[in-house]
Amino acid sequence: MSSFAVGSASAIGAAARDLLVTVAMTQTRSQPQGTAARRLVETLVVNGIDTVFCVPGESYLAVLDALADVKDQIRVVTCRHEAGAANMAEAYGKLTGKPGLCMVTRGPGATHASIGVHTAHQDSTPMILFVGQIALTDRGRGAFQEVDYREVFGGLAKWATEIETPARTVEIVERAFATALQGRMGPVVVALPENILHDDGGPAPVRAVTPARSALPAAFVAQVRETLAKAERPLLVLGGSGWTQEASDAVAGWCERIGLPVSLSFRRKDILKNDHPCYVGDLGLGCNPKLIARAKGADLIIAVGARLGENPTQGYTLFEREGLADRLIHIHPGPEELGRVWPTLLSAAADNSLAALALSEIDPGRTWHDEAAIGHGDYQAFSTPVPVTGAVNMSECMAHLNDAVPPDAVVTNGAGNFAAWLHRFYRHKACRTQLAPTSGAMGYGFPAAIGAKAVHPDREVICIAGDGDFMMLAQELATAVQHGLNIITVVVDNGTYGTIRMHQEGHYPGRVIATDLKNPDFVKYAEAFGAFGVRCERTEDFPSALTAARAAAKTQPALIHLITDAEDIAPNRTISGLRKG
């Protein structure tokens, strides 16, 4: 079992049996022992789930009642919007490697939560969404808030189902865990018809689900060694989910020993320390032109975990299919991703961490230290602050953030041009310190930070959010205050939907429509919820604002209202320059 799994099955099974005895002895009279609702909650406990994010609903009251009996084992975080709850659960899945658990009510509750399911699917994050459902006896009548969840979530989730036989509750929930964790990780949606939750739930769970993990065959590893030994300009690309610290350390040591240049995929910058001497940058939006040239010129690409989708391949232009079949080794946990877009020289379906551990034992008989040094130098130059026209230089602010916070600080963001400054100028120093949606979902970063603080209450958690991005789910500040999840949020306020404005100015210069924003005073907004707020309008004031926010976050959530100029629409880009063409 990999290191992030929920632990020894035998140990958890014994602990779970003891817990279930305790729960049985403390049952309230609201529900008899052994109902489907209680079997569901027992299965969560056995599988090591310690947090559930929810917006309560009458359709699954029986499950909430069952959670009341295990509140010492499972923390219930009550959220203000289902999208917020789903994003928190997705963040939990990214950080722990266990499925993030979200519970919402039927109809509008489920559709609100769908954005988190989409992000979990795009980001390969283990997650389970439990949805209250109408009674089975009313199905097909167009009942109040009726939705066919198999149909609605069929294309968003790895599996969408409904518990129709209460005696199979444990079976279905255990399958949900296995499906979320095996192969390419992802989300599962389980609907809970309200009329079956009080029925006999069938057999109790016995032990935790142990997900299957595929390793690389020895013959395949030998082929990789032979191919790598012949390469003059190799490039290792790491991506995907499920990375353990052990695997990250192993691949880091391997690359350093042989001087293998290594790049990270879009919004996966925390797989490897960014100060590693072989790190050459991330293949994301606003990519370093020198890294693009390096990838195009590589005579061997070894991709582990990365799907090589649209953003890391620069709109599918980074490679040409002709010739790629002679220089791409693709390893991914989901076999459906292999050969999906790009032809390969070698391919294998294997767990990312197990694959990395196997590859790290390879001795190709040669090194590429000079290539790695050049590539790392290119990365360092590209991530050095750049000049801007306005009073706030976001590149310098992000560089200061990098120097100020501890190496294990978790940094989150949603979507927007503001994130380009973070990704380019902040250097991650530890595994699982980045929460960022490869799905490009606005509103993700703020609830993700709240979810991260629930996982790591002892670590600093900083959200970098655009003004439009933050306002998507700003009401979750109430959740942070209520549950004592004291995160720091930097709201980058340039008064516009920056990404769309940039494209608008590029295609229709000067014809601004639908992208301007009228924002509140975010300091007063924070204070209204009982959080700390400070305004910052100059680069030189950011260090003191951050210091004040970090001090305040010891006892309450904190927010920095950072006023920036829309003219500096992106690193090395201005609106004036876009208008000039």
HUSUL-V586411 format. One record per residue. N is the residue number from 1. RES is the residue in three letters. BURIAL is + if it has 9 or more other C-alpha atoms within 8 Angstrom, else -. Layout:
N/RES/BURIAL, N/RES/BURIAL
This chain:
1/MET/-, 2/SER/-, 3/SER/-, 4/PHE/+, 5/ALA/+, 6/VAL/-, 7/GLY/-, 8/SER/-, 9/ALA/+, 10/SER/-, 11/ALA/-, 12/ILE/+, 13/GLY/+, 14/ALA/-, 15/ALA/+, 16/ALA/+, 17/ARG/+, 18/ASP/-, 19/LEU/-, 20/LEU/+, 21/VAL/-, 22/THR/-, 23/VAL/+, 24/ALA/-, 25/MET/-, 26/THR/-, 27/GLN/+, 28/THR/-, 29/ARG/-, 30/SER/-, 31/GLN/+, 32/PRO/-, 33/GLN/-, 34/GLY/+, 35/THR/+, 36/ALA/+, 37/ALA/+, 38/ARG/+, 39/ARG/+, 40/LEU/+, 41/VAL/+, 42/GLU/+, 43/THR/+, 44/LEU/+, 45/VAL/+, 46/VAL/+, 47/ASN/+, 48/GLY/+, 49/ILE/+, 50/ASP/-, 51/THR/+, 52/VAL/+, 53/PHE/+, 54/CYS/+, 55/VAL/+, 56/PRO/+, 57/GLY/+, 58/GLU/-, 59/SER/+, 60/TYR/+, 61/LEU/+, 62/ALA/+, 63/VAL/+, 64/LEU/+, 65/ASP/+, 66/ALA/+, 67/LEU/+, 68/ALA/-, 69/ASP/+, 70/VAL/+, 71/LYS/+, 72/ASP/-, 73/GLN/-, 74/ILE/+, 75/ARG/+, 76/VAL/+, 77/VAL/+, 78/THR/+, 79/CYS/+, 80/ARG/+, 81/HIS/+, 82/GLU/+, 83/ALA/+, 84/GLY/+, 85/ALA/+, 86/ALA/+, 87/ASN/+, 88/MET/+, 89/ALA/+, 90/GLU/+, 91/ALA/+, 92/TYR/+, 93/GLY/+, 94/LYS/+, 95/LEU/+, 96/THR/+, 97/GLY/+, 98/LYS/+, 99/PRO/+, 100/GLY/+, 101/LEU/+, 102/CYS/+, 103/MET/+, 104/VAL/+, 105/THR/+, 106/ARG/+, 107/GLY/+, 108/PRO/-, 109/GLY/+, 110/ALA/+, 111/THR/-, 112/HIS/+, 113/ALA/+, 114/SER/+, 115/ILE/+, 116/GLY/+, 117/VAL/+, 118/HIS/+, 119/THR/+, 120/ALA/+, 121/HIS/+, 122/GLN/+, 123/ASP/+, 124/SER/+, 125/THR/+, 126/PRO/+, 127/MET/+, 128/ILE/+, 129/LEU/+, 130/PHE/+, 131/VAL/+, 132/GLY/+, 133/GLN/+, 134/ILE/+, 135/ALA/+, 136/LEU/+, 137/THR/-, 138/ASP/-, 139/ARG/+, 140/GLY/-, 141/ARG/-, 142/GLY/-, 143/ALA/+, 144/PHE/-, 145/GLN/+, 146/GLU/+, 147/VAL/-, 148/ASP/-, 149/TYR/+, 150/ARG/+, 151/GLU/-, 152/VAL/-, 153/PHE/+, 154/GLY/+, 155/GLY/-, 156/LEU/-, 157/ALA/+, 158/LYS/+, 159/TRP/+, 160/ALA/+, 161/THR/+, 162/GLU/+, 163/ILE/+, 164/GLU/-, 165/THR/-, 166/PRO/+, 167/ALA/+, 168/ARG/+, 169/THR/+, 170/VAL/+, 171/GLU/-, 172/ILE/+, 173/VAL/+, 174/GLU/+, 175/ARG/-, 176/ALA/+, 177/PHE/+, 178/ALA/+, 179/THR/+, 180/ALA/+, 181/LEU/+, 182/GLN/+, 183/GLY/+, 184/ARG/+, 185/MET/+, 186/GLY/+, 187/PRO/+, 188/VAL/+, 189/VAL/+, 190/VAL/+, 191/ALA/+, 192/LEU/+, 193/PRO/+, 194/GLU/+, 195/ASN/+, 196/ILE/+, 197/LEU/+, 198/HIS/+, 199/ASP/+, 200/ASP/+, 201/GLY/+, 202/GLY/+, 203/PRO/-, 204/ALA/+, 205/PRO/+, 206/VAL/-, 207/ARG/+, 208/ALA/+, 209/VAL/+, 210/THR/-, 211/PRO/-, 212/ALA/-, 213/ARG/+, 214/SER/+, 215/ALA/-, 216/LEU/+, 217/PRO/-, 218/ALA/-, 219/ALA/-, 220/PHE/+, 221/VAL/+, 222/ALA/-, 223/GLN/-, 224/VAL/+, 225/ARG/+, 226/GLU/+, 227/THR/-, 228/LEU/+, 229/ALA/+, 230/LYS/-, 231/ALA/+, 232/GLU/-, 233/ARG/+, 234/PRO/+, 235/LEU/+, 236/LEU/+, 237/VAL/+, 238/LEU/+, 239/GLY/+, 240/GLY/+, 241/SER/+, 242/GLY/+, 243/TRP/+, 244/THR/+, 245/GLN/-, 246/GLU/-, 247/ALA/+, 248/SER/+, 249/ASP/+, 250/ALA/+, 251/VAL/+, 252/ALA/+, 253/GLY/+, 254/TRP/+, 255/CYS/+, 256/GLU/+, 257/ARG/-, 258/ILE/+, 259/GLY/+, 260/LEU/+, 261/PRO/+, 262/VAL/+, 263/SER/+, 264/LEU/+, 265/SER/+, 266/PHE/+, 267/ARG/+, 268/ARG/+, 269/LYS/+, 270/ASP/+, 271/ILE/+, 272/LEU/+, 273/LYS/+, 274/ASN/+, 275/ASP/-, 276/HIS/+, 277/PRO/-, 278/CYS/+, 279/TYR/+, 280/VAL/+, 281/GLY/+, 282/ASP/+, 283/LEU/+, 284/GLY/+, 285/LEU/+, 286/GLY/-, 287/CYS/+, 288/ASN/+, 289/PRO/-, 290/LYS/-, 291/LEU/+, 292/ILE/+, 293/ALA/-, 294/ARG/-, 295/ALA/+, 296/LYS/-, 297/GLY/-, 298/ALA/+, 299/ASP/+, 300/LEU/+, 301/ILE/+, 302/ILE/+, 303/ALA/+, 304/VAL/+, 305/GLY/+, 306/ALA/+, 307/ARG/-, 308/LEU/+, 309/GLY/+, 310/GLU/-, 311/ASN/+, 312/PRO/+, 313/THR/+, 314/GLN/+, 315/GLY/+, 316/TYR/+, 317/THR/-, 318/LEU/+, 319/PHE/-, 320/GLU/-, 321/ARG/-, 322/GLU/-, 323/GLY/-, 324/LEU/+, 325/ALA/+, 326/ASP/-, 327/ARG/+, 328/LEU/+, 329/ILE/+, 330/HIS/+, 331/ILE/+, 332/HIS/+, 333/PRO/+, 334/GLY/+, 335/PRO/+, 336/GLU/-, 337/GLU/+, 338/LEU/+, 339/GLY/-, 340/ARG/-, 341/VAL/-, 342/TRP/+, 343/PRO/+, 344/THR/+, 345/LEU/+, 346/LEU/-, 347/SER/+, 348/ALA/+, 349/ALA/+, 350/ALA/+, 351/ASP/+, 352/ASN/+, 353/SER/+, 354/LEU/+, 355/ALA/+, 356/ALA/+, 357/LEU/+, 358/ALA/+, 359/LEU/+, 360/SER/+, 361/GLU/-, 362/ILE/-, 363/ASP/-, 364/PRO/+, 365/GLY/-, 366/ARG/-, 367/THR/+, 368/TRP/+, 369/HIS/+, 370/ASP/-, 371/GLU/+, 372/ALA/+, 373/ALA/+, 374/ILE/-, 375/GLY/+, 376/HIS/+, 377/GLY/+, 378/ASP/+, 379/TYR/+, 380/GLN/-, 381/ALA/-, 382/PHE/-, 383/SER/+, 384/THR/+, 385/PRO/-, 386/VAL/-, 387/PRO/-, 388/VAL/-, 389/THR/-, 390/GLY/+, 391/ALA/+, 392/VAL/+, 393/ASN/+, 394/MET/+, 395/SER/+, 396/GLU/+, 397/CYS/+, 398/MET/+, 399/ALA/+, 400/HIS/+, 401/LEU/+, 402/ASN/+, 403/ASP/-, 404/ALA/-, 405/VAL/-, 406/PRO/-, 407/PRO/-, 408/ASP/+, 409/ALA/+, 410/VAL/+, 411/VAL/+, 412/THR/+, 413/ASN/+, 414/GLY/+, 415/ALA/+, 416/GLY/+, 417/ASN/+, 418/PHE/+, 419/ALA/+, 420/ALA/+, 421/TRP/+, 422/LEU/+, 423/HIS/+, 424/ARG/+, 425/PHE/+, 426/TYR/+, 427/ARG/+, 428/HIS/+, 429/LYS/+, 430/ALA/+, 431/CYS/+, 432/ARG/+, 433/THR/+, 434/GLN/+, 435/LEU/+, 436/ALA/+, 437/PRO/+, 438/THR/+, 439/SER/-, 440/GLY/-, 441/ALA/+, 442/MET/+, 443/GLY/+, 444/TYR/+, 445/GLY/+, 446/PHE/+, 447/PRO/+, 448/ALA/+, 449/ALA/+, 450/ILE/+, 451/GLY/+, 452/ALA/+, 453/LYS/+, 454/ALA/+, 455/VAL/+, 456/HIS/-, 457/PRO/+, 458/ASP/-, 459/ARG/+, 460/GLU/+, 461/VAL/+, 462/ILE/+, 463/CYS/+, 464/ILE/+, 465/ALA/+, 466/GLY/+, 467/ASP/+, 468/GLY/+, 469/ASP/+, 470/PHE/+, 471/MET/+, 472/MET/-, 473/LEU/+, 474/ALA/-, 475/GLN/+, 476/GLU/+, 477/LEU/+, 478/ALA/+, 479/THR/+, 480/ALA/+, 481/VAL/+, 482/GLN/-, 483/HIS/-, 484/GLY/+, 485/LEU/+, 486/ASN/+, 487/ILE/+, 488/ILE/+, 489/THR/+, 490/VAL/+, 491/VAL/+, 492/VAL/+, 493/ASP/+, 494/ASN/+, 495/GLY/+, 496/THR/+, 497/TYR/+, 498/GLY/+, 499/THR/+, 500/ILE/-, 501/ARG/+, 502/MET/+, 503/HIS/-, 504/GLN/+, 505/GLU/+, 506/GLY/+, 507/HIS/-, 508/TYR/-, 509/PRO/+, 510/GLY/-, 511/ARG/-, 512/VAL/+, 513/ILE/-, 514/ALA/-, 515/THR/+, 516/ASP/+, 517/LEU/-, 518/LYS/-, 519/ASN/-, 520/PRO/-, 521/ASP/-, 522/PHE/+, 523/VAL/+, 524/LYS/-, 525/TYR/+, 526/ALA/+, 527/GLU/+, 528/ALA/-, 529/PHE/+, 530/GLY/-, 531/ALA/+, 532/PHE/+, 533/GLY/+, 534/VAL/+, 535/ARG/+, 536/CYS/+, 537/GLU/+, 538/ARG/+, 539/THR/+, 540/GLU/-, 541/ASP/+, 542/PHE/+, 543/PRO/+, 544/SER/-, 545/ALA/+, 546/LEU/+, 547/THR/-, 548/ALA/-, 549/ALA/+, 550/ARG/+, 551/ALA/-, 552/ALA/+, 553/ALA/+, 554/LYS/-, 555/THR/-, 556/GLN/+, 557/PRO/+, 558/ALA/+, 559/LEU/+, 560/ILE/+, 561/HIS/+, 562/LEU/+, 563/ILE/+, 564/THR/+, 565/ASP/+, 566/ALA/+, 567/GLU/+, 568/ASP/+, 569/ILE/+, 570/ALA/+, 571/PRO/+, 572/ASN/-, 573/ARG/+, 574/THR/+, 575/ILE/+, 576/SER/-, 577/GLY/-, 578/LEU/+, 579/ARG/+, 580/LYS/-, 581/GLY/-
